C-alpha cells in the first residue's frame, strides 16, 4: 500500500484513478466512520463480490483504505490519513530539472471530438448507461473500457467480469464484443489484451 503522504506522480495518478469511479467513492463513504465487512459492503452497494473486491483492491493500491482480519471476515475502513494533504499539496510536486515545459495541447481532430461526444452521451457518473447499437459508437465505448486492461497481462474470467461489470451489468455482451473485435483474446479461460495495442480505428 502507498504511503499516506506520498506525492510522487505515480501515487497521485493512482489516487485520482481510485477516486474516478462512483462505486469507490461510495465505498469510502460507507467505511469512513466504521469498518465494514466485504459481505456487508456487497449488500449495501448491491454489487457482486468480485466487483466489490476489484474496487477495494484499487483503493488499497492508492492507500485509501485499510483492511483488518477479524475471525473469518476482513473489515475495511477508509484510511483517513491519506486524505490529509490538500489537492494543492498533491499537485505541487517539484519539477525535475530534466523536465521541460509541456507544449500547448493540440487542437482536437474531428474524430477526437466525435469520440468525446460519444463518451459523454453513453457514460454518466462513470457508468455505462447503455451499450450503443451503432458499431462505430460501440467501438468508441469498447476502446474506452479496454483502458482497464494491461497489454500482455493474463486475466481470469472472474476478473474480466468484475472489470466490465463495474461499468455495466451486461458484462457478458461487453466481453463478447471485445473478443469478437480482437481487442481481448481468450484461451482456456484466460484473457489477454494483445500487445502491441490493436488499432481501434476511432481515436
C-alpha positions as CSV (number, residue, x, y, z in Angstrom):
1,X,0.0,0.0,0.0
2,X,1.3,3.5,-0.8
3,X,2.4,5.9,1.9
4,X,-0.4,8.3,3.1
5,X,1.6,11.4,2.3
6,X,3.4,10.1,-0.9
7,X,3.2,12.8,-3.5
8,X,5.1,11.1,-6.3
9,X,3.5,11.4,-9.7
10,X,2.7,7.7,-9.8
11,X,1.0,7.8,-6.4
12,X,-1.1,10.9,-7.3
13,X,-2.2,9.2,-10.5
14,X,-3.2,6.1,-8.6
15,X,-5.1,8.2,-6.1
16,X,-7.0,10.0,-8.8
17,X,-7.8,6.8,-10.6
18,X,-9.1,5.3,-7.4
19,X,-11.4,8.2,-6.9
20,X,-12.6,8.1,-10.5
21,X,-15.5,5.7,-10.1
22,X,-18.7,6.3,-8.1
23,X,-18.7,2.9,-6.5
24,X,-15.3,3.5,-5.0
25,X,-16.4,6.9,-3.6
26,X,-19.4,5.1,-2.0
27,X,-17.1,2.5,-0.5
28,X,-15.1,5.3,1.1
29,X,-18.2,7.0,2.4
30,X,-19.5,3.7,3.8
31,X,-16.3,3.0,5.6
32,X,-15.4,6.5,6.7
33,X,-16.7,6.2,10.3
34,X,-16.7,2.4,10.8
35,X,-15.2,-0.8,9.5
36,X,-17.4,-2.9,7.3
37,X,-17.0,-6.5,6.0
38,X,-16.8,-7.2,2.4
39,X,-20.2,-9.1,2.6
40,X,-21.8,-6.1,4.2
41,X,-20.4,-3.7,1.5
42,X,-21.7,-6.0,-1.2
43,X,-25.2,-5.9,0.3
44,X,-25.2,-2.1,0.7
45,X,-23.9,-1.4,-2.8
46,X,-25.9,-4.3,-4.4
47,X,-22.8,-5.4,-6.3
48,X,-21.2,-8.8,-6.9
49,X,-18.4,-9.8,-4.5
50,X,-15.9,-9.9,-7.4
51,X,-16.8,-6.3,-8.4
52,X,-16.5,-5.0,-4.8
53,X,-13.2,-6.8,-4.4
54,X,-11.9,-5.1,-7.6
55,X,-12.8,-1.7,-6.3
56,X,-11.4,-2.4,-2.9
57,X,-8.1,-3.5,-4.5
58,X,-7.8,-0.2,-6.4
59,X,-8.5,1.8,-3.2
60,X,-5.9,-0.3,-1.3
61,X,-3.3,0.3,-4.1
62,X,-3.8,4.0,-3.7
63,X,-3.5,3.8,0.1
64,X,-7.1,5.0,0.6
65,X,-8.4,2.0,2.6
66,X,-7.2,-0.4,5.2
67,X,-8.2,-4.0,6.0
68,X,-8.3,-5.8,9.3
69,X,-8.9,-9.5,9.7
70,X,-11.5,-10.4,12.4
71,X,-12.1,-14.1,12.7
72,X,-13.3,-15.3,9.3
73,X,-14.0,-11.8,7.9
74,X,-12.0,-8.9,6.7
75,X,-13.2,-5.5,7.7
76,X,-12.4,-2.4,5.6
77,X,-12.1,1.2,6.7
78,X,-11.3,4.4,4.9
79,X,-7.7,5.5,5.6
80,X,-8.4,9.0,6.7
81,X,-4.7,10.0,7.0
82,X,-4.4,9.6,3.2
83,X,-6.8,12.5,2.8
84,X,-4.8,14.9,4.9
85,X,-2.9,16.5,2.0
86,X,-4.9,19.1,0.1
87,X,-5.3,18.9,-3.7
88,X,-2.8,21.7,-4.0
89,X,-0.3,19.7,-1.8
90,X,-0.6,16.7,-4.1
91,X,-0.1,18.6,-7.3
92,X,2.7,20.9,-6.0
93,X,5.4,18.3,-6.8
94,X,8.8,19.8,-7.5
95,X,9.5,19.7,-11.2
96,X,12.6,17.6,-12.1
97,X,15.4,19.6,-13.6
98,X,15.3,17.5,-16.8
99,X,11.6,18.1,-17.2
100,X,10.7,20.8,-19.8
101,X,7.6,22.8,-20.2
102,X,4.9,20.8,-22.0
103,X,3.8,22.2,-25.3
104,X,0.3,23.6,-25.7
105,X,-2.4,21.0,-26.0
106,X,-3.1,20.2,-29.7
107,X,-6.5,21.1,-31.2
108,X,-8.8,18.1,-31.2
109,X,-9.4,16.5,-34.5
110,X,-12.9,15.8,-35.8
111,X,-12.6,12.1,-34.8
112,X,-11.4,13.0,-31.3
113,X,-14.4,15.4,-30.9
114,X,-16.7,12.6,-32.0
115,X,-15.2,10.2,-29.5
116,X,-15.6,12.7,-26.7
117,X,-19.2,13.3,-27.6
118,X,-20.0,9.5,-27.7
119,X,-18.4,9.0,-24.2
120,X,-20.4,12.0,-22.8
121,X,-23.6,10.5,-24.3
122,X,-23.2,6.9,-23.0
123,X,-21.5,7.4,-19.7
124,X,-23.0,9.0,-16.6
125,X,-21.2,9.3,-13.3
126,X,-18.6,6.8,-14.6
127,X,-21.2,4.2,-15.5
128,X,-22.2,3.0,-19.0
129,X,-25.9,3.8,-19.3
130,X,-26.5,1.6,-22.3
131,X,-24.4,-0.3,-24.9
132,X,-24.6,1.5,-28.2
133,X,-26.3,-0.3,-31.1
134,X,-24.3,1.5,-33.8
135,X,-21.0,-0.2,-34.4
136,X,-18.8,3.0,-34.6
137,X,-20.2,4.3,-31.3
138,X,-19.9,0.8,-29.7
139,X,-16.2,0.7,-30.8
140,X,-15.6,4.0,-29.0
141,X,-17.1,2.6,-25.8
142,X,-15.2,-0.7,-26.1
143,X,-11.9,1.1,-26.7
144,X,-12.6,3.2,-23.6
145,X,-13.3,0.1,-21.5
146,X,-10.1,-1.5,-22.8
147,X,-8.0,1.0,-20.9
148,X,-8.6,-1.0,-17.7
149,X,-6.7,-4.0,-19.2
150,X,-2.9,-4.0,-19.2
151,X,-1.4,-5.3,-22.5
152,X,0.1,-8.8,-22.2
153,X,-1.2,-9.4,-18.7
154,X,-3.3,-12.6,-18.0
155,X,-6.8,-12.1,-16.6
156,X,-9.0,-14.9,-15.2
157,X,-12.6,-14.7,-16.4
158,X,-13.8,-13.6,-13.0
159,X,-11.6,-10.5,-13.1
160,X,-12.7,-9.6,-16.6
161,X,-16.3,-9.8,-15.5
162,X,-15.5,-7.6,-12.5
163,X,-13.7,-5.0,-14.5
164,X,-16.5,-4.8,-17.1
165,X,-19.3,-5.2,-14.6
166,X,-18.1,-2.2,-12.8
167,X,-19.3,-0.2,-15.8
168,X,-22.4,-2.1,-16.9
169,X,-24.3,-5.2,-15.6
170,X,-24.3,-6.9,-19.0
171,X,-20.6,-7.7,-18.9
172,X,-21.3,-10.8,-21.0
173,X,-22.0,-8.7,-24.0
174,X,-19.1,-6.4,-23.4
175,X,-16.7,-9.3,-23.0
176,X,-18.0,-11.0,-26.2
177,X,-17.7,-7.8,-28.2
178,X,-14.1,-7.2,-27.1
179,X,-13.2,-10.8,-28.1
180,X,-15.0,-10.5,-31.4
181,X,-13.2,-7.2,-32.1
182,X,-9.9,-8.9,-31.4
183,X,-9.1,-6.5,-28.5
184,X,-9.2,-9.3,-26.0
185,X,-8.1,-12.9,-26.6
186,X,-9.3,-15.9,-24.7
187,X,-7.6,-19.3,-24.3
188,X,-8.6,-21.9,-21.7
189,X,-10.5,-19.3,-19.6
190,X,-7.5,-16.9,-19.6
191,X,-7.9,-13.5,-21.2
192,X,-5.2,-11.2,-22.6
193,X,-5.1,-7.8,-24.2
194,X,-2.8,-8.2,-27.2
195,X,0.5,-6.4,-27.2
196,X,1.1,-4.2,-29.1
197,X,-2.2,-2.5,-28.7
198,X,-4.6,-3.1,-31.5
199,X,-5.7,-0.2,-33.7
200,X,-9.2,1.0,-32.7
201,X,-10.0,3.0,-35.7
202,X,-11.8,5.5,-33.6
203,X,-9.0,7.5,-31.9
